[in-house]
Amino acid sequence: MHDPDRFPARDDRHCHHRRVQKIKGANFIWRREGTRADFFDKLYGTDQVRLALQAGKPAGAITRGWQEALRAFRANRKPFLLYKCA
């Protein structure tokens, strides 16, 4: 399962957040005591995922939004890989 085109990685966290927001309301997750939006943003490396979730965007739309950057990253890292990816 090393071919990302045949076995694309799924990020079910988006789906989980969307389900909770749908049931409990958009601010349930983000306004709870102990919730750290800044830490969530650090984990993803951007605030765009959190903002998209808060806006109610579907998980597929969020992941499609970074596909071009992902392709560029894969191309840039290729010369530095120790092993060939299938």
Backbone as ProteinMPNN parsed JSONL, in Angstrom:
{"seq_chain_A": "MHDPDRFPARDDRHCHHRRVQKIKGANFIWRREGTRADFFDKLYGTDQVRLALQAGKPAGAITRGWQEALRAFRANRKPFLLYKCA", "coords_chain_A": {"N_chain_A": [[0.823, -1.181, 0.0], [1.809, 1.264, -0.918], [1.378, 2.945, -2.961], [0.099, 5.965, -3.519], [-1.839, 6.723, -5.322], [-3.333, 4.489, -5.896], [-4.142, 3.678, -3.376], [-5.39, 5.919, -1.732], [-4.689, 8.03, 1.026], [-6.844, 8.343, 3.787], [-8.439, 10.782, 5.662], [-10.068, 10.573, 8.294], [-10.613, 12.178, 10.404], [-11.666, 14.619, 9.645], [-14.246, 13.922, 8.876], [-15.263, 13.018, 11.3], [-15.224, 15.391, 12.867], [-17.058, 16.899, 11.389], [-19.413, 15.402, 11.721], [-19.84, 15.621, 14.506], [-20.172, 18.396, 14.708], [-22.492, 18.668, 13.198], [-24.374, 17.352, 14.744], [-24.148, 18.535, 17.321], [-23.827, 21.242, 16.88], [-22.155, 24.032, 15.327], [-20.265, 25.384, 16.932], [-19.711, 23.725, 19.036], [-17.413, 22.037, 19.288], [-15.297, 23.861, 19.085], [-15.549, 25.787, 21.044], [-15.461, 24.668, 23.514], [-14.347, 24.153, 26.883], [-10.9, 23.879, 27.318], [-10.416, 23.327, 24.679], [-8.214, 23.873, 22.062], [-7.787, 25.795, 19.583], [-5.544, 26.872, 18.365], [-3.64, 24.865, 18.708], [-4.756, 22.776, 17.224], [-4.537, 23.972, 14.699], [-1.741, 24.047, 14.513], [-1.162, 21.308, 14.359], [-2.174, 20.671, 11.835], [-0.77, 22.445, 10.34], [-1.779, 24.749, 9.345], [-4.443, 27.172, 9.445], [-6.498, 26.776, 7.787], [-7.866, 24.309, 7.51], [-9.311, 24.057, 9.912], [-10.902, 26.38, 9.719], [-12.365, 25.765, 7.423], [-13.785, 23.52, 8.325], [-15.28, 24.73, 10.357], [-16.83, 26.347, 8.776], [-18.444, 24.523, 7.674], [-17.758, 22.989, 5.467], [-17.62, 20.09, 3.371], [-15.714, 17.07, 4.045], [-14.441, 15.968, 1.773], [-14.167, 18.173, 0.076], [-12.377, 19.679, 1.512], [-10.021, 18.084, 1.56], [-9.555, 17.894, -1.191], [-8.757, 20.44, -1.661], [-6.061, 20.632, -1.035], [-4.643, 19.076, -2.793], [-3.066, 19.864, -5.055], [-0.864, 21.131, -3.864], [0.111, 18.934, -2.49], [0.891, 17.251, -4.595], [2.998, 18.803, -5.614], [4.73, 18.778, -3.42], [5.384, 16.028, -3.3], [6.768, 15.765, -5.716], [8.937, 17.487, -5.262], [10.245, 16.239, -3.115], [11.121, 13.864, -4.141], [13.857, 13.543, -5.232], [15.255, 13.193, -2.87], [14.542, 10.924, -1.542], [15.33, 7.872, 0.065], [14.568, 5.369, -0.685], [12.862, 3.926, -3.447], [9.548, 4.798, -4.195], [6.659, 2.888, -4.803]], "CA_chain_A": [[0.0, 0.0, 0.0], [2.707, 2.411, -1.012], [0.99, 3.752, -4.113], [-0.953, 6.869, -3.054], [-2.918, 6.847, -6.303], [-4.185, 3.297, -5.772], [-4.646, 3.619, -2.011], [-5.265, 7.272, -1.175], [-4.857, 8.139, 2.476], [-8.102, 8.962, 4.207], [-8.336, 11.506, 6.913], [-11.406, 10.478, 8.867], [-10.833, 13.198, 11.439], [-12.567, 15.631, 9.092], [-15.608, 13.381, 8.931], [-15.667, 13.005, 12.708], [-15.528, 16.763, 13.273], [-18.296, 17.314, 10.711], [-20.546, 14.726, 12.367], [-20.063, 16.236, 15.818], [-20.722, 19.726, 14.465], [-23.857, 18.535, 12.697], [-25.237, 16.927, 15.851], [-24.062, 19.421, 18.486], [-23.719, 22.648, 16.502], [-20.848, 24.404, 14.775], [-19.323, 25.87, 17.934], [-19.567, 22.758, 20.126], [-16.021, 21.591, 19.415], [-14.312, 24.935, 19.129], [-15.734, 26.694, 22.189], [-15.448, 23.903, 24.757], [-13.212, 24.408, 27.758], [-9.763, 23.022, 27.008], [-10.199, 23.253, 23.241], [-7.15, 24.783, 21.661], [-7.795, 25.946, 18.131], [-4.177, 27.114, 17.904], [-2.949, 23.581, 18.646], [-5.322, 22.113, 16.044], [-3.909, 24.613, 13.54], [-0.348, 23.604, 14.451], [-1.142, 19.921, 13.896], [-2.414, 20.664, 10.401], [0.16, 23.356, 9.684], [-2.544, 25.86, 8.768], [-5.767, 27.36, 10.034], [-7.487, 26.593, 6.721], [-8.692, 23.119, 7.758], [-10.265, 24.415, 10.979], [-11.857, 27.357, 9.191], [-13.253, 25.057, 6.496], [-14.689, 22.718, 9.153], [-16.205, 25.652, 11.01], [-17.746, 26.862, 7.752], [-19.335, 23.442, 7.277], [-17.357, 22.371, 4.201], [-17.477, 18.633, 3.468], [-14.337, 16.581, 4.137], [-13.888, 15.812, 0.429], [-13.788, 19.493, -0.442], [-11.187, 20.113, 2.249], [-8.851, 17.343, 1.085], [-9.293, 18.277, -2.587], [-8.131, 21.754, -1.642], [-4.606, 20.604, -0.9], [-4.059, 18.088, -3.701], [-2.019, 20.452, -5.888], [0.31, 21.307, -3.004], [0.613, 17.592, -2.207], [1.62, 16.809, -5.795], [4.252, 19.561, -5.667], [5.584, 18.253, -2.349], [5.899, 14.718, -3.717], [7.756, 15.98, -6.775], [10.121, 18.114, -4.669], [10.96, 15.332, -2.206], [11.552, 12.664, -4.86], [15.309, 13.351, -5.3], [15.845, 12.991, -1.558], [14.096, 9.662, -0.963], [16.334, 6.815, 0.132], [14.005, 4.207, -1.343], [11.866, 4.254, -4.461], [8.146, 4.52, -3.876], [6.011, 2.155, -5.905]], "C_chain_A": [[0.869, 1.248, 0.0], [2.355, 3.326, -2.171], [-0.169, 4.66, -3.715], [-2.089, 7.048, -4.055], [-3.874, 5.653, -6.233], [-4.842, 3.218, -4.404], [-4.515, 4.99, -1.372], [-5.504, 7.265, 0.328], [-6.172, 8.835, 2.78], [-7.873, 9.656, 5.528], [-9.725, 11.583, 7.521], [-11.661, 11.49, 9.967], [-11.771, 14.279, 10.938], [-14.004, 15.169, 9.231], [-16.122, 13.386, 10.361], [-16.053, 14.402, 13.179], [-16.844, 17.239, 12.649], [-19.515, 16.678, 11.379], [-20.877, 15.357, 13.712], [-20.684, 17.616, 15.644], [-22.175, 19.646, 14.016], [-24.82, 18.193, 13.831], [-25.304, 17.985, 16.946], [-24.013, 20.911, 18.147], [-22.288, 23.014, 16.154], [-19.834, 24.799, 15.842], [-19.058, 24.881, 19.066], [-18.103, 22.374, 20.351], [-15.101, 22.761, 19.752], [-14.438, 25.842, 20.342], [-15.743, 25.957, 23.525], [-14.206, 24.249, 25.567], [-12.1, 23.404, 27.435], [-9.495, 22.87, 25.513], [-9.16, 24.297, 22.863], [-7.094, 24.825, 20.149], [-6.381, 26.164, 17.603], [-3.393, 25.811, 17.797], [-3.448, 22.765, 17.454], [-4.667, 22.664, 14.784], [-2.448, 24.188, 13.393], [-0.254, 22.175, 13.928], [-1.307, 19.833, 12.38], [-1.468, 21.589, 9.638], [-0.514, 24.554, 9.052], [-3.851, 26.013, 9.54], [-6.876, 27.05, 9.024], [-8.393, 25.383, 6.944], [-9.738, 23.439, 8.816], [-11.327, 25.381, 10.461], [-12.844, 26.707, 8.232], [-14.255, 24.196, 7.264], [-15.734, 23.609, 9.825], [-17.229, 26.201, 10.023], [-18.688, 25.776, 7.237], [-18.979, 22.788, 5.949], [-17.227, 20.859, 4.386], [-16.005, 18.21, 3.434], [-13.696, 16.454, 2.761], [-13.427, 17.124, -0.164], [-12.516, 19.994, 0.237], [-9.954, 19.399, 1.707], [-8.538, 17.643, -0.376], [-8.542, 19.599, -2.651], [-6.618, 21.724, -1.527], [-3.925, 19.61, -1.839], [-2.929, 18.65, -4.565], [-0.737, 20.642, -5.078], [0.931, 19.953, -2.663], [1.403, 17.035, -3.392], [2.982, 17.517, -5.895], [5.228, 19.053, -4.609], [6.202, 16.928, -2.758], [6.97, 14.856, -4.796], [9.053, 16.554, -6.197], [10.913, 17.15, -3.791], [11.584, 14.148, -2.929], [13.073, 12.491, -4.921], [15.959, 12.987, -3.972], [15.429, 11.681, -0.906], [15.211, 8.622, -1.002], [15.867, 5.572, -0.626], [12.987, 4.67, -2.367], [10.476, 3.921, -3.931], [7.529, 3.831, -5.088], [5.133, 3.06, -6.715]], "O_chain_A": [[0.687, 2.158, 0.808], [2.975, 4.375, -2.341], [-1.301, 4.192, -3.585], [-3.181, 7.477, -3.683], [-5.072, 5.791, -6.481], [-5.972, 2.746, -4.282], [-3.622, 5.205, -0.553], [-6.4, 6.587, 0.831], [-6.557, 9.793, 2.109], [-7.176, 9.142, 6.403], [-10.465, 12.539, 7.29], [-12.796, 11.649, 10.417], [-12.581, 14.804, 11.702], [-14.875, 15.931, 9.652], [-17.282, 13.718, 10.608], [-17.091, 14.579, 13.817], [-17.645, 17.901, 13.308], [-20.532, 17.342, 11.579], [-22.043, 15.599, 14.025], [-21.623, 17.967, 16.358], [-22.997, 20.472, 14.415], [-25.946, 18.689, 13.869], [-26.384, 18.299, 17.445], [-24.145, 21.751, 19.037], [-21.336, 22.39, 16.624], [-18.64, 24.561, 15.66], [-18.263, 25.167, 19.962], [-17.62, 22.388, 21.483], [-14.228, 22.646, 20.612], [-13.512, 26.598, 20.638], [-16.005, 26.566, 24.562], [-13.158, 24.589, 25.017], [-12.36, 22.208, 27.299], [-8.455, 22.339, 25.123], [-9.225, 25.449, 23.291], [-6.439, 23.999, 19.512], [-6.048, 25.695, 16.514], [-2.569, 25.66, 16.895], [-2.654, 22.136, 16.755], [-4.284, 21.9, 13.898], [-1.968, 23.992, 12.276], [0.636, 21.863, 13.137], [-0.659, 19.018, 11.724], [-1.384, 21.513, 8.412], [0.117, 25.297, 8.3], [-4.301, 25.081, 10.208], [-8.057, 27.061, 9.373], [-9.574, 25.431, 6.599], [-10.916, 23.129, 8.642], [-12.514, 25.212, 10.737], [-14.025, 27.055, 8.224], [-15.432, 24.142, 6.908], [-16.92, 23.279, 9.856], [-18.366, 26.487, 10.397], [-19.609, 26.053, 6.469], [-19.813, 22.1, 5.361], [-16.776, 20.398, 5.435], [-15.161, 18.904, 2.866], [-12.526, 16.798, 2.594], [-12.398, 17.175, -0.839], [-11.684, 20.652, -0.388], [-8.945, 20.044, 1.423], [-7.37, 17.645, -0.764], [-7.782, 19.845, -3.587], [-5.955, 22.696, -1.888], [-2.735, 19.338, -1.683], [-1.929, 17.966, -4.781], [0.354, 20.342, -5.563], [2.153, 19.844, -2.559], [2.456, 16.423, -3.211], [3.991, 16.891, -6.222], [6.422, 18.915, -4.878], [7.403, 16.721, -2.586], [7.968, 14.135, -4.779], [10.143, 16.149, -6.599], [12.139, 17.243, -3.734], [12.48, 13.496, -2.393], [13.554, 11.383, -4.681], [17.098, 12.519, -3.95], [15.914, 11.355, 0.177], [15.942, 8.514, -1.987], [16.686, 4.814, -1.147], [12.326, 5.691, -2.176], [10.269, 2.885, -3.299], [7.839, 4.152, -6.236], [4.511, 2.615, -7.68]]}, "name": "protein", "num_of_chains": 1, "seq": "MHDPDRFPARDDRHCHHRRVQKIKGANFIWRREGTRADFFDKLYGTDQVRLALQAGKPAGAITRGWQEALRAFRANRKPFLLYKCA"}
